[in-house]
Amino acid sequence: MIIRRDDPRTTPLPHIAPSVDGDTFREAMAQMAAPLTVLTCYAPDGRMCGLTVNAVCSVSLSPPMLLVCLNRANLSHDAVVGARELCLHVLEPGQQDLALRFASPVDRFRGLDVHPGLAPELTDVRLRVSCEPAGALDGGDHTILLARVVRVVSPDRRDGGGLVWHRRSAARVSPLRRLNDTIGEGLGATA
């Protein structure tokens, strides 16, 4: 279900003048690392759709859910929001080319090994999360899509690190073992 600003079921936010301009906010957010992922689905006409997404986070363990924020201006937006199943591909170092490909106006699937499941799965991406959309909310110039996780594919547990978007470029991250041991479970239930 998509809930838009003009939907009577939503509580309108009071009009508050922005305290910062868009460029200042964008610069501040560039300081935060965000996961680089590719989200795929089938459009209503059966064609494969996909886009690079960096606004993704876990929401719930019971039931397992995540959220994805989609730019309304993206050409794949409507297909993703209307899809019956989605596949989120979590990219690793060395897969920057996939992030760039799915952010560019090219034939995004050409030459890739794709498993045609309920959503297209890029088999060269080790960690894939299959989801069913569970609702959508208005997020200004983005749609906040909630998704229920139905399957996780990760053939091994090796940790090659992650690929993130930080300061407007791809960066590699690796776990800091000592810090993780110190913080323990304090970071949150789903992280």
N, C-alpha and C positions, 0 to 999 in steps of 0.2 A: 504494500500500500504506500503510495506517495502522498505525503502531506505537504501542501504548499502554503505559502504565507497567507493567501486569500481563502484558505479552507476554514470553515466555521468551527472545526474541531480543534484548531490551534489557538493558543493564547497569544494574542499579539504582544510583542515586546513594546514597551514605551519608546517613543522616538527620542533617541539620545544622539546628540551631535557627536560625530567621531572625534576622539581626543587626539588621534594621530592620523596622518595621511597614509594612503596605501603603500607608497614607496618606503616610508619609515617602517611600517609593519612588515613588509616583505623583507627588508634588510635585517630586522630583528629575527624573523623566523629562519632566515638563511643560516643563523648561528646554531640552530638545532639540527642534529642529525636525524634523518628520517629513512626508513627502510626503502630500498628500491625493489619494486615488485612489478610484475606484469599480470594483469587481470584479463582473462579471456572468457568468451561465451559465444553462443550462436545467436545471430539476429533472427527475427521472425521469419525471414525469407531463407534461412538455413546457412547463410554465409558466416564464416568465422570472423569474429571481431576481437580486438584486443587493444589494450592501452597500458602505458606505463603509469603506475600509481605510487606516490610516496606518502600519502596520508592514509595510513593503515594502522589499526591497533586492535589488540584483543579487548573484549568487553566482558565476557562471562565464561566461567568454567562449567556451570550447570544451568542451562545447556551451553555447550561450547559455542561461542559467538564472537564475531569480529565486526569491525566497522571499516568502511572504506569511504573516503570523501572524493567525489567525482566532479570535475569542473563541468558546468552545464554547457560551456562552449565547445567541449570536445566532441568530435564527430561520432564517437562510439557511445556517448553518454546515454542516449535513449535506448539503444540496444542492450546495454549493460543493465540499466534500471528495469527494463522489461523482461530480462532473461529469466528462465526457469532454473538454471544452474550456472554457477560461475566457477572458475578455477583460478586461484591466486598462486602465482609462481614467485617464490622468494629467491631473489637473485644472490649470487655469490661473487666474490672477487673473480675477475676474468670474464664476467658476463655483462660488462658495461655495454657491449654492442647490442644486446637484446633490449636493454633499457632505452638506448638511443633509437633503435629500430621501431619499437612500439610507441615512441613519442614523435615519430616522423610520419609525413604523409607518403608512405611507400606501401608496397604490397608486403605487409608485415609478416605473413606466414610463408612467403616464398622461400623454398630451400630448407625449411625447418622440418625436423622430425616431429610430427604431431600425432598423438593418439586421439582418435575421434570418439571420445566418451560423451557423457551428457553435456560437457563443455570441452572445447579443445584443450588438450594437455600437451605442453611442450616437454617432450621426454628428456631433453638435455638439461632440464632444470631439476635438480635433485629433490628439492622440497616443494611439493604441490599440495594445496589445500582446496578441496572441493567444498562448495557452499551452496546453500539455497537461500535466495533473498528472503528476508523476514520483515522487511519494512523499510521505508525511506522517509527522511525528514528534510525539510527545507533548511539549507545552510547558506543562505545568501546567494552568492554566485556559484555555489556548489550544492550537490545533493549528498546527504549523509545516508549511506546505504548500510543497513544492518543485515548480516548474513549468518545463518546457522551452519556450523561446520558439520559436514556429513562424512568426510573421509580425509585422511592425511596420508600422503605418499612420501616417504623418505627412506630410501633403500639402506641407508647406514646412519650411524650416529657420529661420524667423524665431524670435527668442527674445523672447517676451513676458513671460518670467519664469515662476516656478512658484508654485503654491499649496501652502502647508504648514500644518500644525497646530503651533502654538507657544503655550505658556502658555495652553492651553485655548481658543484661538480661531484662526480662519483668518488667515494672514498672507501677504504677497506677498514673494517673493525675486527678486532679479536678480543676474546674475553680476557679480563684482568683477574686471574685466578685468586690472587691474594685479596683483592677488593671484594670479590664475590663471596669468599669465605667469611669476611668481616661483616658484610651487610646481611647475608643469609636470606631469609624469607621476607625481609622488610620492604622489598620493592613492589609487592603487590601479588595478588592471588593468581593473575594470569600471565604475568611477565616472566 
